[in-house]
Amino acid sequence: MGYDFHLAQDRPRLIEINTNAAGAFLNALLARAQHACCKEMLAGLRRSDARDFDAAVARMFASEWQLQRNDGTPRRIAIVDDCPQEQYFYPEFLLAQRFLAKHGLEALIADAGELRFECGALLFQGRTIDLVYNRLTDFALERPEHAALRAAYRADAVVVTPNPHVHALFADKRNLALLSDATLLASWGICAQTLADLSAVPRTLSVAPANAEELWRERRKLFFKPAAGYGSKAVYRGDRMTRRVWGEIQRGHYVAQEYAAPSERVIDVDGAPAVRKTDLRLYVYDGEILLTAARLYQGQATNFRMPGSGFAPVFVI
């Protein structure tokens, strides 16, 4: 899981929840590469997070298997995406493959379109897959090229993690409309402490015909996101939105979230100071924080392709 925060002036604001958050293996490698200049810096760099990461991730894969299979261990794992070698995070797939091999597990990097579901088994290049580490952004496995994986998942012929059920339960952005509705949560009997914690979620509403006129009037204070979006694709700041885009948003499944401005950091880019926006990502499994990382970017949404953008270590004070 990835929990993404903006450090607003008053408190951290939880802007997004993801089930297949990219970058954990890369950030663990980055964290191990950091060197403290003095002993006073050691605690702030949280080096223990990086040291504990491998053990925590090994427990995570074992837990996912046990939750769905009760006993034994997977013989073969597939790290699955569309055209994986062309993906921006392909280096992370290689790190994950190496990690799994180090723990005695055969791991393949597989193109989802090359999977086959035959005789009750999910196959890749003729080899049976027991567990899929799912990096697809087709969260419901609805596209035709994912039919084999969807059929195997629905037949319980393979362990898929994360899977469509988990995404719907935790990461569909329409859930943020529930988590930010204190009145509704209180009516469900949610305790006061949990309500206080959830106040970090900016007010979020599902875009619907009934509230469209009001949301258009209030658009300058809002950020619009597709309910099943990822990687900041098709997101819009309301103060920069055109009527044409607004028409597209009303036809799609979107949420409108109260705009929580990101914090900023000044970094060195080619010898000159440059301002980059910042958000924080907590990599979490079953309530345990595995790793903390920052993302630096420029523009209205997270973008790693600009100079000076990308992942960065977090110093905790």
C-alpha positions as CSV (number, residue, x, y, z in Angstrom):
1,M,0.0,0.0,0.0
2,G,1.1,3.6,-0.6
3,Y,-0.3,6.4,1.5
4,D,0.5,9.8,-0.1
5,F,0.6,13.0,2.0
6,H,1.0,16.7,1.4
7,L,2.6,18.6,4.2
8,A,0.1,21.4,4.5
9,Q,0.7,24.4,6.8
10,D,-1.6,23.1,9.5
11,R,-0.9,19.3,9.3
12,P,-0.2,16.4,6.9
13,R,-3.1,15.8,4.5
14,L,-3.7,12.3,3.1
15,I,-4.4,12.9,-0.6
16,E,-4.4,9.4,-2.0
17,I,-4.3,5.7,-1.2
18,N,-2.8,3.2,-3.6
19,T,-2.6,-0.6,-3.6
20,N,0.3,-1.1,-6.0
21,A,2.5,1.8,-5.1
22,A,5.6,1.9,-7.2
23,G,9.1,2.7,-5.9
24,A,9.4,0.7,-2.7
25,F,12.3,-1.5,-3.9
26,L,14.0,1.5,-5.5
27,N,13.7,3.6,-2.4
28,A,15.1,0.8,-0.2
29,L,18.1,0.7,-2.4
30,L,18.4,4.5,-2.3
31,A,18.1,4.5,1.5
32,R,20.9,2.0,1.9
33,A,23.1,4.3,-0.3
34,Q,22.7,7.3,2.0
35,H,25.6,8.1,4.3
36,A,25.2,10.3,7.4
37,C,27.7,13.0,7.8
38,C,27.8,12.6,11.6
39,K,26.2,10.5,14.3
40,E,23.6,13.1,15.0
41,M,22.2,12.5,11.5
42,L,21.8,8.7,11.8
43,A,18.4,8.7,13.6
44,G,16.9,11.2,11.2
45,L,17.8,9.2,8.1
46,R,15.9,6.2,9.5
47,R,18.5,3.7,8.3
48,S,16.7,1.0,10.3
49,D,13.8,1.3,7.8
50,A,16.0,0.2,5.0
51,R,17.6,-2.6,7.0
52,D,14.2,-4.0,8.0
53,F,12.7,-3.6,4.6
54,D,13.8,-7.0,3.2
55,A,12.5,-8.9,6.2
56,A,9.2,-7.1,6.1
57,V,8.7,-7.6,2.4
58,A,9.5,-11.3,2.8
59,R,6.8,-11.5,5.5
60,M,4.4,-9.7,3.2
61,F,4.7,-12.1,0.3
62,A,4.4,-15.1,2.7
63,S,1.4,-13.5,4.4
64,E,-0.4,-12.9,1.0
65,W,0.1,-16.6,0.2
66,Q,-1.1,-17.8,3.6
67,L,-4.2,-15.7,3.5
68,Q,-5.3,-17.2,0.2
69,R,-3.8,-20.7,0.4
70,N,-3.4,-21.5,4.1
71,D,-0.3,-23.6,3.8
72,G,2.8,-24.3,1.7
73,T,4.8,-21.8,-0.3
74,P,4.5,-20.6,-3.9
75,R,6.8,-22.3,-6.3
76,R,6.8,-19.7,-9.0
77,I,5.9,-16.0,-8.9
78,A,5.2,-13.7,-11.9
79,I,5.8,-9.9,-11.7
80,V,3.1,-8.8,-14.1
81,D,2.6,-5.7,-16.1
82,D,1.8,-4.6,-19.7
83,C,5.0,-4.7,-21.8
84,P,7.1,-4.7,-18.6
85,Q,10.4,-3.9,-20.3
86,E,8.9,-0.7,-21.6
87,Q,7.6,0.4,-18.3
88,Y,9.2,3.4,-16.5
89,F,9.7,1.2,-13.3
90,Y,11.1,-1.8,-15.1
91,P,14.4,-1.5,-13.1
92,E,12.2,-2.0,-10.0
93,F,10.8,-5.2,-11.5
94,L,14.4,-6.4,-11.8
95,L,15.1,-5.5,-8.1
96,A,12.0,-7.4,-7.0
97,Q,13.0,-10.4,-9.1
98,R,16.4,-10.4,-7.5
99,F,14.9,-10.0,-4.0
100,L,12.5,-13.0,-4.5
101,A,15.3,-15.2,-5.9
102,K,17.4,-14.3,-2.8
103,H,14.6,-15.8,-0.7
104,G,14.5,-19.0,-2.7
105,L,11.6,-18.2,-5.0
106,E,11.6,-18.4,-8.8
107,A,10.4,-15.1,-10.2
108,L,9.5,-14.3,-13.7
109,I,8.8,-10.9,-15.2
110,A,5.7,-11.4,-17.4
111,D,3.7,-9.5,-19.9
112,A,0.1,-9.8,-18.9
113,G,-1.0,-10.3,-22.5
114,E,1.2,-13.4,-22.7
115,L,-0.5,-15.2,-19.8
116,R,-2.7,-18.2,-20.5
117,F,-5.4,-19.8,-18.4
118,E,-5.5,-23.5,-19.4
119,C,-6.6,-26.7,-17.6
120,G,-7.3,-24.8,-14.4
121,A,-3.8,-23.2,-14.2
122,L,-2.3,-19.8,-15.1
123,L,0.6,-20.2,-17.4
124,F,3.4,-18.0,-18.7
125,Q,5.5,-19.5,-21.5
126,G,4.3,-22.9,-20.5
127,R,5.2,-22.6,-16.9
128,T,2.6,-22.6,-14.1
129,I,2.3,-19.4,-12.0
130,D,1.3,-19.8,-8.4
131,L,1.4,-16.1,-7.3
132,V,1.1,-12.9,-9.3
133,Y,2.8,-9.7,-8.0
134,N,0.3,-7.4,-9.9
135,R,1.7,-4.2,-11.2
136,L,-1.1,-3.6,-13.7
137,T,-3.0,-0.3,-13.6
138,D,-6.1,-2.0,-15.0
139,F,-7.3,-2.5,-11.4
140,A,-10.4,-4.4,-12.2
141,L,-8.7,-6.6,-14.9
142,E,-11.3,-5.5,-17.4
143,R,-9.3,-5.1,-20.6
144,P,-9.3,-7.9,-23.1
145,E,-5.6,-8.5,-22.9
146,H,-6.0,-9.3,-19.2
147,A,-8.7,-11.9,-19.7
148,A,-6.5,-14.9,-18.8
149,L,-5.4,-13.3,-15.5
150,R,-9.0,-12.3,-14.7
151,A,-10.3,-15.8,-15.3
152,A,-7.6,-17.4,-13.2
153,Y,-8.2,-15.0,-10.4
154,R,-12.0,-15.5,-10.4
155,A,-11.4,-19.3,-10.5
156,D,-9.0,-19.0,-7.5
157,A,-6.4,-20.8,-9.6
158,V,-3.7,-18.2,-8.7
159,V,-2.9,-15.8,-5.8
160,V,-3.1,-12.3,-7.1
161,T,-1.7,-9.4,-5.0
162,P,-2.8,-6.7,-5.0
163,N,-6.1,-7.8,-6.6
164,P,-9.4,-6.1,-7.7
165,H,-11.1,-6.7,-4.4
166,V,-8.3,-5.0,-2.5
167,H,-8.3,-2.1,-4.9
168,A,-12.0,-1.6,-4.6
169,L,-11.9,-1.8,-0.9
170,F,-9.0,0.6,-0.3
171,A,-7.8,2.5,-3.3
172,D,-10.8,3.5,-5.4
173,K,-10.8,7.3,-4.9
174,R,-14.5,7.4,-4.3
175,N,-13.7,5.8,-0.9
176,L,-12.1,9.2,0.0
177,A,-15.6,10.7,-0.1
178,L,-16.6,8.3,2.7
179,L,-13.4,8.8,4.7
180,S,-13.7,12.6,4.6
181,D,-17.4,12.6,5.6
182,A,-17.2,13.0,9.4
183,T,-21.0,13.1,9.8
184,L,-21.5,9.8,8.0
185,L,-18.6,8.1,9.8
186,A,-20.0,9.2,13.2
187,S,-23.4,7.7,12.3
188,W,-21.6,4.5,11.7
189,G,-20.2,4.5,15.2
190,I,-16.6,5.4,14.3
191,C,-14.7,6.3,17.5
192,A,-13.6,9.9,18.2
193,Q,-9.9,9.1,17.8
194,T,-10.4,7.5,14.4
195,L,-12.5,10.5,13.3
196,A,-9.7,12.8,14.4
197,D,-7.2,10.8,12.4
198,L,-9.4,10.8,9.3
199,S,-9.7,14.6,9.5
200,A,-6.4,14.5,7.6
201,V,-8.3,13.4,4.5
202,P,-9.3,16.5,2.5
203,R,-13.0,16.9,1.8
204,T,-13.7,14.7,-1.2
205,L,-16.9,14.4,-3.2
206,S,-17.9,12.1,-6.1
207,V,-18.8,14.1,-9.2
208,A,-22.4,13.6,-10.1
209,P,-25.2,15.4,-11.9
210,A,-26.7,16.5,-8.6
211,N,-23.6,18.4,-7.5
212,A,-22.1,19.3,-10.9
213,E,-23.2,23.0,-10.8
214,E,-21.9,23.6,-7.3
215,L,-18.5,21.9,-8.1
216,W,-18.1,24.0,-11.2
217,R,-18.7,27.2,-9.1
218,E,-16.2,26.0,-6.4
219,R,-13.7,24.5,-8.9
220,R,-10.8,26.9,-8.1
221,K,-10.6,25.3,-4.6
222,L,-10.7,21.7,-5.9
223,F,-8.5,19.1,-7.6
224,F,-10.3,16.6,-9.9
225,K,-9.1,12.9,-10.1
226,P,-10.5,9.8,-11.9
227,A,-11.8,7.3,-9.4
228,A,-9.6,4.5,-10.7
229,G,-6.7,6.8,-11.7
230,Y,-3.0,6.3,-11.1
231,G,0.3,8.1,-11.7
232,S,-1.4,11.6,-11.8
233,K,-2.9,10.8,-15.2
234,A,-6.0,12.7,-16.2
235,V,-6.0,14.9,-13.1
236,Y,-6.9,18.5,-13.2
237,R,-6.6,21.5,-10.9
238,G,-9.9,23.3,-10.9
239,D,-8.5,26.8,-11.4
240,R,-6.9,25.7,-14.7
241,M,-9.8,23.7,-16.0
242,T,-11.6,24.5,-19.2
243,R,-15.3,23.9,-20.1
244,R,-14.3,21.1,-22.5
245,V,-12.4,19.2,-19.7
246,W,-15.3,19.8,-17.3
247,G,-17.6,18.1,-19.8
248,E,-15.2,15.1,-19.9
249,I,-15.1,14.9,-16.1
250,Q,-18.9,14.9,-15.9
251,R,-19.0,11.9,-18.3
252,G,-16.4,9.9,-16.4
253,H,-16.1,8.6,-12.9
254,Y,-14.3,11.5,-11.1
255,V,-13.9,12.8,-7.6
256,A,-13.4,16.4,-6.5
257,Q,-11.0,16.9,-3.7
258,E,-10.4,20.0,-1.6
259,Y,-7.0,21.3,-2.9
260,A,-4.2,20.7,-0.4
261,A,-1.2,22.5,-1.6
262,P,2.1,20.5,-1.5
263,S,5.1,21.8,0.4
264,E,8.2,22.9,-1.5
265,R,12.0,22.2,-1.3
266,V,14.8,24.1,-2.9
267,I,17.3,21.8,-4.5
268,D,20.4,22.2,-6.7
269,V,19.8,21.5,-10.4
270,D,22.9,21.9,-12.6
271,G,24.4,24.3,-10.2
272,A,21.4,26.5,-9.8
273,P,18.8,26.6,-7.0
274,A,15.4,25.3,-8.1
275,V,12.0,24.9,-6.3
276,R,10.3,21.5,-6.5
277,K,7.0,20.5,-5.0
278,T,7.1,17.6,-2.5
279,D,4.9,14.9,-1.2
280,L,5.6,12.0,1.2
281,R,4.7,8.4,0.6
282,L,4.4,5.8,3.3
283,Y,4.8,2.2,2.0
284,V,2.6,0.1,4.3
285,Y,1.6,-3.5,4.7
286,D,-1.1,-4.6,7.2
287,G,-0.6,-1.5,9.3
288,E,3.2,-1.7,9.4
289,I,5.2,1.1,7.8
290,L,7.9,-0.6,5.6
291,L,9.5,2.5,4.3
292,T,9.1,6.3,4.0
293,A,10.1,8.3,0.9
294,A,9.6,11.7,-0.7
295,R,8.7,12.6,-4.3
296,L,10.0,15.8,-5.8
297,Y,8.2,17.2,-8.9
298,Q,7.3,20.2,-11.0
299,G,3.9,21.0,-12.4
300,Q,0.3,20.5,-11.3
301,A,0.8,16.7,-10.7
302,T,3.6,14.3,-9.8
303,N,6.1,14.2,-12.8
304,F,9.4,12.4,-12.5
305,R,10.6,13.4,-16.0
306,M,11.7,17.0,-15.2
307,P,15.3,17.7,-14.1
308,G,15.6,17.5,-10.3
309,S,12.4,15.4,-10.0
310,G,12.1,11.9,-8.6
311,F,12.4,10.0,-5.3
312,A,14.3,11.4,-2.4
313,P,15.2,10.2,1.1
314,V,13.3,11.6,4.1
315,F,15.0,13.1,7.1
316,V,12.8,12.8,10.2
317,I,13.0,15.4,13.0
